[in-house]
Amino acid sequence: MGRCWFGEAFIALLAAGWLLSNVVANSPDDDLVVKLPGQPEVRFKQYAGYIDVDVKTGKSLFYYFVEADKDPNNKPLTLWLNGGPGCSSIGGGAFTELGPFFPTGDGRGLRRNKMSWNRVSNLLFVESPAGVGWSYSNTTSDYVIGDAKTANDMYVFLLNWFEKFPQFKSRDFFLTGESYAGHYIPQLADVLLDHNAKSTGFKFNIKGVAIGNPLLRLDRDAPSQYEFLWSHGIISDEVGQKIMSECDFNDYTFQEPHNVSASCNEATSAANEMVSDYVNGYDVLLDVCYPSIVEQELRLRKLATKISVGVDVCMSFERKFYFNLPEVQKALHANRTKLPYSWSMCSSVLNYTDVDGNIDILPILKKIIQNHIPVWVYSGDQDSVVPLLGSRTLVRELAEDMKLEITVPYGSWFHKQQVGGWQTEYGNMLTFATVRGSSHMVPYAQPSRALHLFSSFARGRRLPNRTRTPMGF
């Protein structure tokens, strides 16, 4: 029997029509954010909405996309993910760290972040995985998840997002994030590289990976916490020595450790008591916020207290108040399914496996570098949760394993004629840098230095190792 050309042509026309209607239905203009409540006037465009990643189970991820402040058509695209696992990249990265706006002290408006990374790049923030922020699934089992599924869902998200914004398909693409994104970002890059190796069509134009204060390997990152606390005088000699002698960190696991000795538990409990709730482990020099005071001031619509150096220590509470305003959710095209819980920075519905926290990320970073993609690991030097001590050691070990020569010896880098931090580079492909005076959330604590670091990374430049102004005494 011969082939029915008419039938095939008719089906093709139907398909073409469906595709056309689908493209129209998924136009970026549908997600255009006209203006957020209390937002200052800006020249750049913002978009927010949902990208379906599994229609069958009803799984969708929420995104917030900000064009570059100037010349967006000639700027790269940068993805930012926060960690947790299970914490919001929009609440963290977009509205607390490197996005164009911060919440005002009364939690009802926004103020400009003059050091936003959208001065350098177009920025894409995603609440990932489903169950974080406004991302959701209609299937409860989707909330039981781990690293591999998170990476695959983000891969599907990106494929669909690039179909919605096809003008960015060929744009230089940077993958960035912090904390547990030390797992998210490298494993996502691994999946994207596998796609590129198999694809005869679209390929992700990955130009760099940058991760801040990242969890990379638990047996080194865990003991560095106590080394940091001891070196900063927060725990005593006796407790510090007992932890190092009684705790076998080679057998440490991310989940509740059953193989930790009673004496190790006793020592770490003593350390935690010394740290107390009055020290912010993410920035040991930063004052803490008292929620009861903030909530009272929000009701009175007064400015929340700021410490003398100008960092708003109560921003997390202001942010939560702002995102739960109905008019804000409407402007962002968020919460379309009317979730039975309020927006929060970290998920209360996600069941993220603890086992994946034990994955050694260094072999994945090795693969990324072998694909000629530069990797930057940077650390805020006041963070005790994932301190620079562990990250610096692990980067050096990776360089030694890859036999990368030192191309920039360890030393200061400069910003505005002051030391911005310290850096070293291996083989022109692997960089470790600290950001002086910064926290676990580097752009939050040191916005200007963080922007300088990101700008150097995105432009393929080294951090400056000298100041232009000579010191005179």
N, C-alpha and C positions, 0 to 999 in steps of 0.2 A: 504494500500500500504506500502511495506517495505521501510526502509531508504536506500538511495543510498550511500553506504560506499565509492565507488570509487569517486563520485562527491565531497563528503566532504573531502576526503583525498587530492584530487586534489586542492581544494580551500585552504586547510591547507598548502599544499606545496607552492602554489602561495603566500600565506600570509607570510610564512617563508622566501621565496625569497625576497619579498618586504621589510620585516623587515631587512633582511641582507643587502640589498642595501641601505636601509634607514640609518642603523647604519654606514655603510661605508661612505655614503654621509655626515653624521653628525659627522665624526671623529674629535676629538680635533685637530688633526694635520692640518686640514683645516684652523683652526683659529690661528695656531702658528704664533706669531710675531717674525720673524727672528731677526730683529734689527730695532729700531726706529732711525730716522735721528738724528745725533748728540749724540747718546746714548753712555755712557761709557760702557766698557765691564763688563758683569755680569755673574754669574754662574747659576742663576735661569732662568726658562722658563716663558714666557709671552704668553697670548692668548687674542685675541680680535675678536669680531664679533657679529652676530645677533642670537637671539633666537626668533622664531615665537611664539606668544602667541594667535593669532587669525588669522588663515589662511583665513577665509572667508572675513574678513574686511581688510586683509593685514597689520596686526599690528605686529610689531617686536620691541624688546628692545635690545639696544646695551649694550654689557658688556666688561669689561676689567678684566682679571684674572691674578694674579701674584702668582707664587709659592713662598713658603717660601725660604728664602735665603739659609738655610741649612736644610737638612733632611726633605724635604717636605712631604715624605711619612708617617712621624710620627708626623706631626704638624696638628692642627685643621684647620677648614675652618671658615673664618669670612666674613660675608656680611657687607658692608658699604653703607649707603644711606645718601646723603645730603638732605636738605629740600627745602625751598622756600615758598610755594610749587612751583615746576617747575624748580628746579635748578639741575645742573649736578653733579652726584657723581664722575664722572671721572675727570671733571675739578676741582672740589673741593677736595674731599677726596684723589683721586688717584694722582693728579699732583700738589697739593698745600699743602696738609696736611700730610698724612700718607703713601702714596705710595712710591715706591723706587726712583722716579725721580722728580726733579723740573725743570722748564724751565730755561735756562740761560738768562742773562740780555739782550741779543740781540734778544731773542724770536726765535732763529733758532736751538737751541740744547738743551740738557738736562744735568743736573748734578746729582750726587747721593745724595739721602737723607739718611744719615748715621743712622738716627733714624726712619727709616721706620718700620711700624708694621709687615712687612714680615720677620723681625727677629724672630718673635714669632709665626706667623700664615700664612697660605695661605690666600690671600685676593681676594675678589670678589667685584667689583664695577659695578653698573648698572645704566644706565641713565633711570630713571623712573619718571613719566609715559611716554607713547608715546607722542612725541612732545617736549621732553626735549633732547637737544643735537642732537645726530644722531639717536635716537629712533624715529620711525615714524609709521604712519598708512596711508593706501590708502583711508581711509574713514574719511572724515572731522569731522563727529559727534564723532569720538573717541577722539577728542581733547577737548571735553566738558566732564569733569570728576571730581570726588571727591574722598574722602578717601576710600570708600568701593571698588570702581572699581580699584583704584590703588593697594590696597592690594590683590584683586583677580587676577589681571594681574601679579603681582609679584609672587603669588602662582603658577600660570601656568608656568611662566618663570622658577621658581626653579625646578618644576617637570621635565621640559624639559632639563634644564641645567644639572641636576643630571643624566639624561639619556645619555647626551653627555659625562659627566665625572663621570661614575659609581663608580670609585674608591673612590669617596668622600661620597657616600651614607651613610656609617656607621661612618663617621668621626664626631668628636665633632664639633658642629655647633653653632657659636655665631652670634647674630644679633646686629649690632651697627649702630649708625648714630648721627646726630646732628640737632638742630634747629627744623624745621617742621618735621624732622624724629622722633621727639617726638610723632607725630601722625602716621607716616608711619610704624615705627618699631613695636610698641606695637600692632597695628591693624593687621600687617602682622603676628606677633607671634600668635595672636588670631586665625587667619585663619589656620595657620599651626597646632595649637593645636587641632582645630576641625577636621582637616584631620587625625591627629594621633589617635584621639578618635574613628574614624569611620573605619580606614584602617586596613585590615587584612594582609597587605603586608608591603611595604615600609613606614617607619615613619621618620620624621625629628628628628635628634638627637640633639635637642636644649639644650645647656648647659648654656646659659646665655644671658642676654639682657643688653646692656649698651648704654645710650643716653646722649649726651652732650648738655648743654644749651638748653634743650628741651621745646617746647611749650606743656604744660600739661593741664592747665586750665586757661582760659583767665581772669576770674575775679580776679585771684591772680597774674598772670604774667603781666597784663597790668599796674596796679598801681605800681608794683615793679620797672618798668622802671623809673618812676618819683621819687620814693624814692631813687633809685640808683643815678640818676642825681643830686638830691639835696644833698645827702650824700657825693658826690664827688666835691661839690662846683661848679657844672656846671650850675645849675639854682639857682635863689635867694630864700631866705626864703619866700618872699611874694608870688612868683609864686608857689612854692612848697606847701605852706599852702592853697592857693586858689584852686589848683588842688585837694587836699585831701578833701577840704570842699565842692567843687562845683560839682565834678564828682562822679557819682554813678556807680562804677565799677561792682556792682552786675548785672547791666543791660547792661554791655558793650558787644558788639558783634564784630566779626572779620570783617564783612562787614562794609561798610560806615555807621557809627552810626546815625540813625535818632532820637534816643531817648536821645541824649546828649544835655544838656542845652547850651544856647548861652554863658553863663558865663564859663562853662567848656571848650567849644571850644576856647574861648578867652584866657583862662589860658594855655591850651596845645599849642596853637599857639605861645604864648609868650615864652613858654619853648623851642619849636622847634627853635625859632629865636635865643635864647641864645646859644643853642647847635651849630647851624650854620653848614655850609658845611665844615668847617675847623676842625671839630672833627669827628673822625671815631666812630660812635655809637657802632660798633662791638668790638672796643678796644679803650676806651676813652683816653688811654695814648700813643697810637701809632700815629706817624705822618701820614699824608695823602699823597696820590700820586696825582700828577698833570698830567693828561693824555696828555696834549699838549706837555709837556716836554718829556714824555715817547715816544710818537709817533715820535717825532723828533729824539730821540736817537735810536729808532728802525731803522729808515731809515739810520742812520749813522752807525748802527750795533755796537754801543758802549754799555757798561754796564749801566744798569739803576741804579739810585741812591739808595743806601741803607742807613738806619739810623744807628746810631752808635752801637746799640745792635745787629745788624746783621740780622734783619728781613727785607726781601725785600718787601717793601710796594707797589711795582708796579707789583708784580707777576701776578695779574689778567690780566693785559694788555699783558704781555709777553706770558702768557698761551693762550690767545685768538689768538694772532698772530701765535703761533706755531701750534695750532690745525687747523688753516685754511690754512696751507701750503699743497698743493696737495700731496706732497711726504709723509707727515705725515699721511694723511687720507688713502693713499694707503697702507702704512705699517701696519696700524691698521685695515685694511679691513672695513673701515668706509665709511659712506655716499654712500652706494651702489645704492641708487635710485636718486642720484644727486639732493638733496633737493634744493628748490629755495631760500634758505636763508643760510647765513654763520653760522658756529658754534658759539654759545654764551653760557655763563655760565648759564643764566636763560632764559627760553623760552619766545619767543614773539608770539608764535602761540597757546599756551595752554590756554584754558578757564577753569580755576580751580575754583570750587565753593567756595565762601567765607563762606558759612554757616557751613561747616565742621570744620572750625577753632574754632567753639564754643563747639565742643565735649569735654566732660570731660574724660580725658584719665586715671584717677586714678582707676576707676573700672576695666579697662582692665589690668593695672599693677597688681591689686589685683588678678585677675584670673591667670596671669602668675606666680606669687609667689605661689599661691595655688597649682599650678602644679609643685612645687618644683624646679622652675627655678630662680636662683638669678638675681636680678635687681640692676644695678648700675646707678645712676644719678650723673653726674659730671658737674661742672660749671667752666668756665674760669672767674676769679673774676674781670676782667676789661670790661666785656660785659654789655652794658646798654640795649641791645635789648631784651634778655631773661635773666635777671640778676639772680644771685644766691639767692637773697632775696626771690623771689617767689618760686624757685625750692626747696630750703631748707624747706620752710614752708609747701609746698605741700607734700614733702616726709615725714615730721613729721606727718602731718595729716593722710596720708595713713597708717603709722605705728600705729598710735593711733586707727584708724578704724579697723585694723587687730589685735589689741592688741599684737603687737610685742614689746617685751622688748628690751631695749637698751643693745646691746652686746659689742659695742665699744663706750665709751663716747666721746662726741665731743672734738676733740683736733687735734694737728698737726700731719701730716705725713711727712716723710723725704725722701729726694733723694740727694745723693752725699753730705751728711752731712749738708744739708740746708733744711729749711722748704719747702716742695713741695706743701703744701696746708693744708686744714683742712678736717676732715672726721668724720662721725659717722655711726654706723651700727645698724640695728634693726633686732633681731631674726635670725641672721646669714644668712639672705636672702635679705635684703634691705640695700643698702649702698648709702650714699650721700657723695660726696667729691668735694672739690674745688681744682683748680689747680692755684697756686699762680703765678701772673704776666701773666696770660693768657687771651686770647680773646674769642669771640664767637666761633672761630675756634681754639680749644685748641691745636691740634698738630702743627698747623702753628706757633703759637706764642711761645709755650714752647715744642718743639719736644722731648727733653730728658725726661722731667717730664711726658709728655703724654705717651711716650713709657713705662715708669715705671708703670704708672697707668694701661695701657692696659695689660701689662705683668702680673701684679698682678691679674687682673680680669680674664684673660684667663687661668691662672694657678690655680685659686681657692684659692688665697692667699689674706690675708689682707694687706693693705698698712702698711709699717713699722711705728710704732708710736714712735720710738726713733732713734737717730743717733748713729752709732757705735763709733764715736769719741767724748769723753767727752769735754765739753767746759771748757777752762781754762782762768782765768783772772789774 
